[in-house]
Amino acid sequence: MTPTVAQAIATFLESARLSPRTIATYRQALQAFCQHLQRQGLDPATAPVTALTIDHVVGFLTARAPRSPQTRAEVSALRTALTYLAGVRKFYAYLTAADLHPTLSTEKLALRLKAMRGRFTPPPPRVHRRDLERLINYVKSLPPERQPARELRRRKIVALVLLLARTGLRLSELCALRRQDIDLSEGTVFVFRGKNNKSRLTYFDRETAQALLAYWEARGDRAHGRVGDLPAFSGRDRPGQPGTPIRPRTVQALITTLATAAGLSAPITPHSFRHGLATELVRRRVRESVVQRLMGHANPATTQIYVHLVNEEVQAEYREAFGAYDPPTGQPADGRPDPEE
């Protein structure tokens, strides 16, 4: 018996081997998709799943995405629409793989969406290296605390911020790390089944290694038998009690608090460090294929965005034609465009 759209969605969400956060996002996306279907006269509760078409997905994206995003709010709305689109496409792929919709072609859907890509491609967030370095320097300058619990938290903050900045880990990847995933002797992080279930290696420097070691020592990891199973970062850890893995919302709130304390007016999130690293790698002329592997980009087009964003050759020739740029005096340092980005 052919399931209804609603039944197929429920089965898809129950059987999907994805992180709880991704499942929650896909559930929101498919709820929005069902609302779109109802506006089109198709009731997900009664309509068979075979009633779904490629036009339903295209119409869903067209209805949600701004036609020509200009403001930050419009760009944000576009990003949300693309996130929801990813959930719907994953559902359509499930229908095809499970033979629930024999006439559905995900290849044709991909071609239709590819033809629309130019219209629905948001720019990456504009992240200035100066802002990230200012936050990093602020964290590194935090004075040692006399109370062991407060000193433990300070060390955790330093290690967490440095690891985000040097590796470009996604927030979910950071929170899922165990000590066994981090090799201090090689300076590597093994990301096990990151986005799209892809694993990869990424790297960090000596300063980050020392910060991690200082945090783990203050946490008292040596008193535990199998330290490899301990979370790399704990949510609420006390000396001698590593605790449970840190939660994404905790990291988000922490970075927001640190950015405010550092005097930054530009919004900084955990993902800002990822964008900052990708931009810096491209600026230093690291090969695109290497950047793609380090960042875990499934699509080379994602890496290419940063190549366009960092266009130093164009800037150099412009300055050669019109002279070096001399910024006006009396301007606040915060929020001013970085001429090197």
N, C-alpha and C positions, 0 to 999 in steps of 0.2 A: 504493500500500500504506500502510495506516495505521501510523504509527510507535508504538512503545511509549512509555510515560511517560518512561522513562530516556532514550530516543533524542530525544524532543522537548525534554527539559530540556537535553541536551547541545547541540542545535542552537540553542536559545534563547540559551544563554550564549555560544556562539561568534559569533552574529550580532548580539547586542545592542551598540549603540553607546553604551556607558556607560564611566565611569571604571573603572580597574582595581580601585579600592577598592570601588566599588559592585558590580562583578562578583563580587568575593570575598565580599561580604556576601550577595548573592543566591544564590551557590553554597552557602553555609552554610545559608541559609534553606530551599533546595530539598532539601538533604540531610536536614534535620530533617523536612521535609514527607514525603519518601519513607519515612522511618522510621515516621512516623505512618500512612502508607498501609499499610505492611507489618503494623502492629499491627491494622489494620482488615481484614486478609485480602486485600489487593490488592498484588501483587508488581510494582513499577515496571519491573522488568527484562523481564517478559513480558506485563503487562496493556497493552492498547491505550490510547492517550491518550483515546479516547472514553469510557473507563470512569470518568473523573474527573467529579465532580459538585460542586455548590455546597456540599452537606453535608460534603464532605471538608474544604473550607476552614474552614467554621464549626466543625467538630469539632476541627480543628487549633488554631484560636485558643482555643477553650474549654479544650482540654487543656493548653495551655502558659501561659495567662494566669491569675494568681491571681484568685480570685472577688471578693475584697474587699481590695485592697492597702492595707496600713496601714504596714508597716515600710519602711525604705529598700530592703531586699533585695527585698521584694515589688514595690515600684514599679519597681526595676531589672529584675526579671523580666518585668514587664508591658511595659516599654519594649522589651526584647528580643523579646518575642512580637509586638509591633506592627511592629517592624522586619522580622521574618521574614514577617509577614503581607504587608507591602508587596512583598517579593520574590515571594511566591506569587501575589499579585494581578497583578503585572507578567507573570508566566508565563501566567496565565489570559488576560490581554489579548492576549498573543502568539498563543496558540492560536486565539483568535477572529479576530484580524486575518489569520492565515495560513490560515484555513479548515480547520484541523486537527480542529476539534471543532464541527461545524455547530449542534448543539443547545445549546451552552454560551452562557449569557447573562451577560455581565459587569454588565449593568444590574440584573438580579435579585440578583446577588451583592452589588452595592453597597447595594441596599435591605436585604438581610438583615443586612449588617454595620452599616448605619446604625441599624437597630433595636436593635443591641447596643451602640451607642456609649457610652451612659451608663455601662454597666458596665465598659467597657474604655477609659476616657479617663484617662490619668495626668495629674497636675498638672505644670506646668513646674517645673524645679528652682528652689528658693528661693535666689535670688542677692541678696545685700545690696550696695547701692551702696557702703557703707562699705568692704567688703572689696576691691572692685574698685579704688576710689580709693586705698586704702592700697597696693595692689600697684603701681598706676600711679605714685604719688608715690615709692615705693621705687625703681622703675626710673629715674625722672627724676633722682633724687638720686645715682645711681651716679657716682663721681668719674671724671674723664677718666684714661685710661691713657697711659703714656709709650710703651709698645711699640705700634707701628702695628697689628699684628694684633689685639691685645687691645682697642685703641681702636675698631677696625673692628667687632669683635663687640659692644662696648658700644653703639655707635651703631645697630647692627642691632636689638638688643634693644629699645631705646627706640622706634625707628620701628615695629617689628612690634607691640609692645604697644599703642601709641597708635592704629595703624591698626585693629587688632582692636576696640579700645574705641569708636572713633568711627564705624566703618562697620557693625559687626555682621556682618562676613563669616563665612561658614562656613569651617571649616578647609580643606576641599578647594579652596574658591574662593581663599583666601589663597595657598595653595601654588602654584596655577596662574597667578597673576598675572605678567604681563610688564610691563616699564616702560611700554610703549605703552598699557597699560590704565589707567594713572594719569595724570591731567591736573593738574599742579600749578598751572597758571594758572586753572583753574576749580574746583579742589578736588573732583574727582570720580574715582570708580573705576568703570570699565565691567566688569561681571561678564559674561563671555561664556559662554553656555551653562552656567549654574549648575545647581542642582538641578532636575530635570525638564526639562533642556535649555532653561531660560528665562534670557534675558539681562535685565540691569537696570542702572540707574545708582544709585550710592550716593555719599555725600558725606563729607568730612572737613574739619577746621579748619586754620587757619594753623600752629598748633603742630605738627600731624602732618606738614604739608607741609615744614616746616623740618627735622623729624627725618628724613624720607625723603631730602631733598636732602643733608643732612649725611652720611647713610649712603652714598649713591651716590657722593658726592665722595670719601669715604675709601676706597671700593672701587676708585676709579680708573676709573669708567665712561667718562670723556671720552676715554681712550686707545683706545677701541674704536669702530669705525665706526658700526654701527647699534645704538645703545644701546636702541632700542625693543624689540629682540628679546631683550634680557637679562632674566633673571628679576628680579622685583621684590625677592625675598629669596633669597639663595643659602644652600645648606646649609653647605658649608665654603668660605668665601671668604677669599682673601688679598688684600692690596693689589695691584691690578693684575690680579687673576684672579677675575672674578665667579663662576665655578663654575657648578654645576647648581642647579636649583630646590630649595628647601628641602623636606624631606619632612614629612608630617603627624606622624609619630612624633617627629621632632626638635622640632617646635613643642610637642607635648604634653608632652614631657619638660622642655622649657625653661620652660613656664608652671608646671609642678609645682615645679621647682627654685626659681623666682622666688617663688612663693607661700610656700614653706617659708622662704626667706631673709627674706621680708618679715614673718615671724612669724604667718602666718595658719594657723589650725587648720581652718577650713572648706575643703572641697575646691574648688579653682579649676581649671577646664579652659579651653582656648581657646573652647569654646562658651559658657562663663559670660559672656563679654563680649557675646555676641549676645543672651542672655537679659537681661542688664543693660541694654543699649541699648533693647531693645523695651519693657522695663518703664519706663524713664525717659521714653521718647517718650510712652507712654500717660499717665504721671504728669503730664507737661507739657501734656496735653490736645491732643496732635497727633491729627488725625482718623484714625480707624481705617483708612480707605482708603489714606491716606498711609503709615501704619505698615506696612500690608500690602505696599505697593510697595517701600518701602525695605528691608524684611526679606526680600522675595522669597517671601512665604507664598503658596502655591498656593491654599490654602483659607482663606476669611475666618474660619472657626471657630478656626483656629490663633491668629490675631490676637486674637480675642475672649477667649481664655484669659487674656491679659495684662490685658485690661480688667477681668475679674473679680478678678485678682490684685491690681491697684492700685485699691482702693476707698476713696479718701480721703473721699468724702462720708459713707460709713457711719462711718468712724473719727471724723470731725469731730462728727457728731451724738452718737455715743457719749460722746466726751469732754465735749461740752456738757452732757450729762445727768448724768455722774458725775464731772466734773472732769478737769483735766489729769493726765496720767500722770507720776509722779515715780519714776524707776527707783531701786531700792535701792542703797545705797552698798556699796562693796567688791566689786562684781560685775566680772568681766573684760569688757573691751570686745569681745573677739573672740567671735563666735558668739551675741551678744545680738541679739534681733530689733530691726530698725530701725523705729521707730514711724512713719516716713514711707513705708515700703514697703507 
